């Protein structure tokens, strides 16, 4: 073998050894361990939806603001840690309302409920200033891109109370303590009267206005005046139990309003016409959380489970109790309409022709008394 061939063989052997070493180096058994992967970051917990409520009266009023706050508590129970709520009570309509509602928005509340008619213009002012807040206004009629209205057909509860009153009165004179003369309240006064007249056509009702939602001393004075004027059964569209308490003291009968007021006058209490906004609050909060909220106008009643009459006294006649249940069933299934003609105004002129049913536009524009209501509407033309 020549020296050249020897060198070639040596070179091939050397290259083969290097290649083998390289292959060993690439083998998995000699591979350095890979660094451990960092644990996946846990998804950030969703921040609870902050919700605020502004009440026109104290939560202990036993009536309107109490009912709203009970619904707020039920909302918390239903949605748990998905929401966080707060409230401010006794917020007057006007400059104070703007200060409180603005503060709620700046505190990061993304859903704000203003629960009285007098907050309407304030909410309209604030809505464009806080476009990321969903505003909900109770009993009003103005909306915006981020502001809805919601209301409850309290006139249905008023009518049901009227049925009972018409069956129970001995003097044929009923008394009503009115709060503020807006369509909502006039609608309730008239519906109460229509309900009473459905049982007793001889019924007349007298009204004393206090021009306030929550004013127990004024409510007491108004109730006393009505009793002195011959009313033996009292109804109200005010927020405190003062009217029922006065009836209890004077030996007359009366109704609770907005929530069950039995305990404030158990001997006087005939029934309580209540509203329950719980379902609406739950539906609205879920819509905001799910991103489905939209500006709208809602009006819930007996059909939606938002209006009822509860705790009827044992001495209410069976006939009246049966009529109440019949009306409630009709309101639920749409076979009964409270505002169905013929209905006459206080002056005897026809408001609704025979068999004509009032639509919501008619109901929301009521600015009159029906036949049988005595007195004058403050600032109106009724006599």
C-alpha positions as CSV (number, residue, x, y, z in Angstrom):
1,X,0.0,0.0,0.0
2,X,1.4,3.4,-0.9
3,X,1.8,6.3,1.5
4,X,-1.0,8.1,-0.4
5,X,-3.5,5.3,0.1
6,X,-2.5,5.1,3.8
7,X,-3.1,8.8,4.3
8,X,-6.5,8.5,2.5
9,X,-7.6,5.7,4.8
10,X,-6.5,7.6,7.9
11,X,-8.4,10.7,6.7
12,X,-11.6,8.7,6.1
13,X,-11.4,7.1,9.6
14,X,-10.9,10.4,11.2
15,X,-13.9,11.9,9.4
16,X,-16.0,8.9,10.4
17,X,-15.0,9.4,14.0
18,X,-15.9,13.1,13.9
19,X,-19.3,12.3,12.3
20,X,-20.1,9.7,15.0
21,X,-19.2,12.1,17.7
22,X,-21.5,14.7,16.2
23,X,-24.4,12.2,16.0
24,X,-23.8,11.3,19.7
25,X,-23.9,15.0,20.6
26,X,-27.3,15.3,18.9
27,X,-28.8,12.3,20.7
28,X,-31.6,13.0,23.3
29,X,-29.9,11.1,26.1
30,X,-27.2,13.7,26.2
31,X,-29.5,16.7,25.6
32,X,-29.4,19.4,28.3
33,X,-32.8,19.7,30.1
34,X,-35.1,22.5,28.7
35,X,-35.9,25.3,31.1
36,X,-39.3,24.8,32.7
37,X,-42.2,26.7,31.1
38,X,-43.5,29.6,33.1
39,X,-47.0,28.8,34.5
40,X,-49.9,30.4,32.6
41,X,-51.1,33.6,34.2
42,X,-54.6,33.2,35.7
43,X,-57.2,35.2,33.9
44,X,-58.0,38.4,35.7
45,X,-61.2,38.3,37.7
46,X,-63.9,40.5,36.1
47,X,-64.5,43.7,38.1
48,X,-68.0,43.8,39.6
49,X,-70.5,46.1,38.0
50,X,-70.9,49.1,40.2
51,X,-74.6,50.1,40.6
52,X,-75.9,53.2,42.4
53,X,-79.5,54.1,43.5
54,X,-80.7,57.6,44.3
55,X,-83.9,57.6,46.5
56,X,-86.2,60.6,47.0
57,X,-87.2,59.5,50.4
58,X,-85.7,57.5,53.3
59,X,-85.3,53.8,53.0
60,X,-87.3,53.4,56.2
61,X,-90.3,55.2,54.8
62,X,-92.3,52.0,54.7
63,X,-93.4,52.9,51.1
64,X,-91.8,53.9,47.8
65,X,-88.1,54.2,48.6
66,X,-88.4,51.2,51.0
67,X,-89.7,49.1,48.1
68,X,-86.9,50.2,45.8
69,X,-84.3,49.4,48.5
70,X,-85.8,45.9,49.1
71,X,-85.4,45.3,45.4
72,X,-81.8,46.5,45.5
73,X,-81.1,43.9,48.3
74,X,-82.8,41.2,46.2
75,X,-80.6,42.2,43.2
76,X,-77.5,41.8,45.3
77,X,-78.7,38.4,46.5
78,X,-79.4,37.3,42.9
79,X,-76.1,38.5,41.2
80,X,-73.7,38.1,44.1
81,X,-70.1,39.2,43.5
82,X,-70.9,40.2,39.9
83,X,-72.2,43.5,41.2
84,X,-71.5,46.1,43.9
85,X,-74.3,48.4,44.9
86,X,-74.7,51.7,46.8
87,X,-77.5,54.1,47.5
88,X,-78.1,57.6,48.8
89,X,-81.5,58.2,50.4
90,X,-83.6,61.4,50.8
91,X,-82.2,63.1,47.7
92,X,-84.4,66.2,47.0
93,X,-85.4,66.9,43.4
94,X,-83.2,69.8,42.1
95,X,-79.7,70.9,42.7
96,X,-79.0,68.3,45.3
97,X,-80.0,65.6,42.9
98,X,-77.4,66.8,40.4
99,X,-74.7,66.8,43.0
100,X,-75.5,63.3,44.2
101,X,-76.0,61.8,40.8
102,X,-72.8,63.4,39.4
103,X,-70.9,62.1,42.4
104,X,-72.2,58.6,41.8
105,X,-70.9,58.7,38.2
106,X,-67.5,60.0,39.2
107,X,-67.2,57.2,41.8
108,X,-67.2,54.7,38.9
109,X,-70.8,53.5,39.0
110,X,-71.6,52.3,35.5
111,X,-75.4,51.8,36.1
112,X,-77.3,54.5,38.0
113,X,-81.0,54.4,38.9
114,X,-82.7,57.7,39.6
115,X,-86.0,56.6,41.2
116,X,-88.3,59.7,41.1
117,X,-89.9,61.8,38.4
118,X,-88.1,65.0,39.5
119,X,-84.6,63.6,38.5
120,X,-85.5,63.6,34.9
121,X,-83.9,66.8,33.6
122,X,-80.9,66.2,35.8
123,X,-80.3,62.8,34.2
124,X,-80.8,64.3,30.8
125,X,-78.1,66.8,31.6
126,X,-75.6,64.3,33.0
127,X,-76.1,61.5,30.5
128,X,-74.0,63.1,27.7
129,X,-71.3,64.1,30.2
130,X,-70.9,60.5,31.3
131,X,-71.5,58.4,28.1
132,X,-70.0,55.3,29.6
133,X,-72.7,55.2,32.3
134,X,-76.0,53.6,31.8
135,X,-78.7,55.9,33.3
136,X,-82.1,54.5,34.3
137,X,-84.9,57.0,35.2
138,X,-88.0,55.9,37.0
139,X,-91.4,57.4,36.0
140,X,-90.1,59.8,33.5
141,X,-90.5,60.1,29.7
142,X,-87.2,61.5,28.4
143,X,-84.5,59.1,27.1
144,X,-81.0,59.4,25.6
145,X,-78.5,57.1,23.9
146,X,-77.4,56.0,27.3
147,X,-80.5,56.8,29.3
148,X,-83.7,54.6,29.6
149,X,-86.9,55.2,31.5
150,X,-88.8,52.6,33.5
151,X,-92.2,52.8,35.2
152,X,-94.7,50.6,36.9
153,X,-98.4,50.5,36.2
154,X,-99.3,51.6,39.7
155,X,-102.7,52.6,38.4
156,X,-103.5,48.8,38.3
157,X,-102.9,48.5,42.0
158,X,-105.0,51.7,42.5
159,X,-107.9,50.2,40.6
160,X,-107.8,47.0,42.7
161,X,-107.8,49.0,45.9
162,X,-110.7,51.0,44.5
163,X,-112.7,47.7,44.1
164,X,-112.3,47.0,47.8
165,X,-113.0,50.6,48.8
166,X,-116.2,50.6,46.8
167,X,-117.4,47.5,48.5
168,X,-116.5,48.7,52.0
169,X,-117.5,52.3,52.2
170,X,-120.6,53.3,54.2
171,X,-120.6,57.0,53.4
172,X,-120.0,56.6,49.7
173,X,-117.3,59.2,50.1
174,X,-113.6,58.2,49.6
175,X,-110.6,60.4,50.4
176,X,-107.3,60.6,48.5
177,X,-104.1,62.2,49.6
178,X,-102.3,63.3,46.4
179,X,-98.6,64.0,46.2
180,X,-97.6,65.9,43.0
181,X,-100.2,66.6,40.2
182,X,-98.4,64.8,37.3
183,X,-100.0,62.3,35.0
184,X,-98.8,59.3,37.0
185,X,-100.6,60.5,40.1
186,X,-103.8,61.7,38.3
187,X,-103.9,58.3,36.6
188,X,-103.8,56.6,40.0
189,X,-106.5,58.8,41.5
190,X,-108.8,58.3,38.6
191,X,-108.2,54.5,38.4
192,X,-108.9,54.2,42.2
193,X,-112.2,56.0,41.6
194,X,-113.1,53.8,38.6
195,X,-112.4,50.7,40.6
196,X,-114.6,51.9,43.4
197,X,-117.4,52.9,41.0
198,X,-117.3,49.4,39.4
199,X,-118.6,48.2,42.8
200,X,-120.7,51.2,43.8
201,X,-121.7,53.8,41.1
202,X,-122.7,56.3,43.9
203,X,-119.0,56.7,44.9
204,X,-117.4,60.2,45.0
205,X,-113.8,60.9,45.9
206,X,-112.2,63.9,47.4
207,X,-108.6,64.9,46.9
208,X,-106.2,66.9,49.1
209,X,-102.8,67.7,47.6
210,X,-99.6,68.0,49.7
211,X,-97.3,68.8,46.7
212,X,-94.6,66.5,48.1
213,X,-93.8,62.8,47.9
214,X,-92.7,62.3,51.5
215,X,-94.1,64.7,54.0
216,X,-95.6,62.9,57.0
217,X,-96.9,66.0,58.8
218,X,-98.6,67.2,55.6
219,X,-100.0,63.8,54.9
220,X,-101.4,63.6,58.3
221,X,-103.1,67.0,58.0
222,X,-104.5,66.0,54.6
223,X,-105.9,62.7,55.9
224,X,-107.5,64.4,58.9
225,X,-109.1,67.0,56.6
226,X,-110.6,64.3,54.4
227,X,-112.0,62.4,57.3
228,X,-113.5,65.6,58.7
229,X,-115.0,66.1,55.2
230,X,-116.9,62.7,55.4
231,X,-114.5,60.2,53.9
232,X,-114.6,56.9,55.7
233,X,-111.9,55.2,53.6
234,X,-108.6,56.8,52.6
235,X,-106.2,56.2,49.7
236,X,-102.9,57.8,49.0
237,X,-100.2,58.5,46.4
238,X,-97.6,59.5,49.0
239,X,-94.6,57.6,50.3
240,X,-95.1,57.4,54.1
241,X,-97.5,55.4,56.2
242,X,-98.9,58.6,57.7
243,X,-102.3,58.3,56.0
244,X,-102.8,54.7,57.3
245,X,-101.7,55.8,60.8
246,X,-104.2,58.6,60.8
247,X,-107.0,56.3,59.7
248,X,-106.1,54.0,62.5
249,X,-106.2,56.8,65.1
250,X,-109.5,58.1,63.8
251,X,-111.3,54.8,63.5
252,X,-111.4,54.8,59.7
253,X,-110.1,52.4,57.0
254,X,-107.2,53.0,54.6
255,X,-104.7,51.3,52.2
256,X,-101.0,50.8,52.2
257,X,-99.2,52.1,49.2
258,X,-96.0,50.9,47.4
259,X,-95.2,48.3,50.0
260,X,-97.1,46.2,52.6
261,X,-98.0,48.7,55.4
262,X,-100.2,46.4,57.5
263,X,-98.1,46.9,60.6
264,X,-98.6,50.7,60.6
265,X,-102.3,50.4,61.1
266,X,-103.5,46.8,61.5
267,X,-107.1,47.7,62.4
268,X,-107.4,50.3,59.6
269,X,-105.6,48.4,56.9
270,X,-107.8,47.1,54.1
271,X,-105.0,46.0,51.7
272,X,-101.8,47.3,50.3
273,X,-101.3,48.1,46.6
274,X,-97.6,47.4,46.1
275,X,-95.0,47.5,43.3
276,X,-92.0,45.3,43.1
277,X,-89.1,46.5,40.8
278,X,-86.9,43.5,41.6
279,X,-87.4,41.8,38.3
280,X,-86.6,44.9,36.3
281,X,-83.4,45.6,38.3
282,X,-82.2,42.1,37.8
283,X,-82.9,42.2,34.0
284,X,-81.3,45.5,33.6
285,X,-78.1,44.7,35.5
286,X,-77.7,41.4,33.6
287,X,-78.1,43.3,30.3
288,X,-75.3,45.7,31.3
289,X,-73.0,42.9,32.4
290,X,-73.7,40.9,29.1
291,X,-73.3,44.0,27.0
292,X,-76.9,43.8,25.8
293,X,-78.3,47.0,27.4
294,X,-80.1,49.4,25.2
295,X,-82.0,52.6,25.7
296,X,-85.7,52.0,25.9
297,X,-88.9,52.8,27.8
298,X,-90.4,50.1,30.0
299,X,-93.8,50.0,31.8
300,X,-94.4,46.9,33.9
301,X,-97.6,45.9,35.7
302,X,-99.6,43.0,37.0
303,X,-98.7,41.0,33.9
304,X,-95.0,41.2,34.6
305,X,-95.4,40.5,38.3
306,X,-94.5,44.1,39.2
307,X,-97.9,45.2,40.6
308,X,-100.1,43.4,43.1
309,X,-102.5,44.0,46.0
310,X,-101.6,42.1,49.2
311,X,-102.7,41.5,52.7
312,X,-106.5,42.0,52.2
313,X,-108.4,42.4,55.5
314,X,-110.5,39.5,56.6
315,X,-113.7,41.6,56.6
316,X,-113.4,42.4,52.9
317,X,-116.5,40.9,51.3
318,X,-116.1,37.7,49.3
319,X,-117.6,39.5,46.3
320,X,-114.9,42.1,46.3
321,X,-112.2,39.5,46.8
322,X,-113.5,37.6,43.9
323,X,-113.6,40.7,41.7
324,X,-110.0,41.5,42.6
325,X,-108.9,38.1,41.5
326,X,-110.9,38.3,38.3
327,X,-109.4,41.7,37.4
328,X,-105.9,40.5,38.2
329,X,-106.4,37.5,35.9
330,X,-107.7,39.7,33.2
331,X,-104.8,42.1,33.5
332,X,-102.4,39.2,33.2
333,X,-103.9,37.6,30.1
334,X,-105.0,40.8,28.4
335,X,-108.7,40.2,28.6
336,X,-109.4,43.1,31.0
337,X,-108.7,46.8,30.5
338,X,-109.2,49.3,33.3
339,X,-109.4,52.3,30.9
340,X,-112.2,51.1,28.6
341,X,-115.1,53.3,27.5
342,X,-117.5,54.7,28.2
343,X,-115.5,57.0,30.6
344,X,-116.6,60.5,31.3
345,X,-114.6,63.4,32.6
346,X,-115.3,65.4,35.7
347,X,-117.4,67.8,33.6
348,X,-119.5,65.0,32.2
349,X,-117.9,65.1,28.7
350,X,-116.9,61.8,27.1
351,X,-113.2,60.9,27.4
352,X,-113.4,57.4,26.0
353,X,-116.2,56.2,23.7
354,X,-118.0,52.9,24.5
355,X,-115.7,49.9,24.2
356,X,-112.7,52.0,23.2
357,X,-109.6,51.0,25.1
358,X,-107.1,53.7,26.0
359,X,-103.6,53.2,24.7
360,X,-100.4,54.0,26.6
361,X,-100.1,57.4,25.0
362,X,-103.5,58.4,26.3
363,X,-102.7,57.0,29.8
364,X,-99.4,58.8,30.0
365,X,-101.0,62.1,29.1
366,X,-103.8,62.2,31.7
367,X,-104.3,65.7,33.0
368,X,-107.9,65.5,34.2
369,X,-110.3,64.0,36.8
370,X,-112.9,61.5,35.8
371,X,-116.5,61.9,36.8
372,X,-117.0,61.4,40.5
373,X,-113.7,63.1,41.6
374,X,-114.3,66.4,43.4
375,X,-112.1,69.4,43.6
376,X,-109.6,71.1,41.3
377,X,-106.2,69.9,40.0
378,X,-103.5,72.4,41.2
379,X,-102.6,74.4,38.1
380,X,-105.3,72.7,36.0
381,X,-108.8,73.6,34.8
382,X,-110.8,70.9,36.7
383,X,-113.5,72.3,39.0
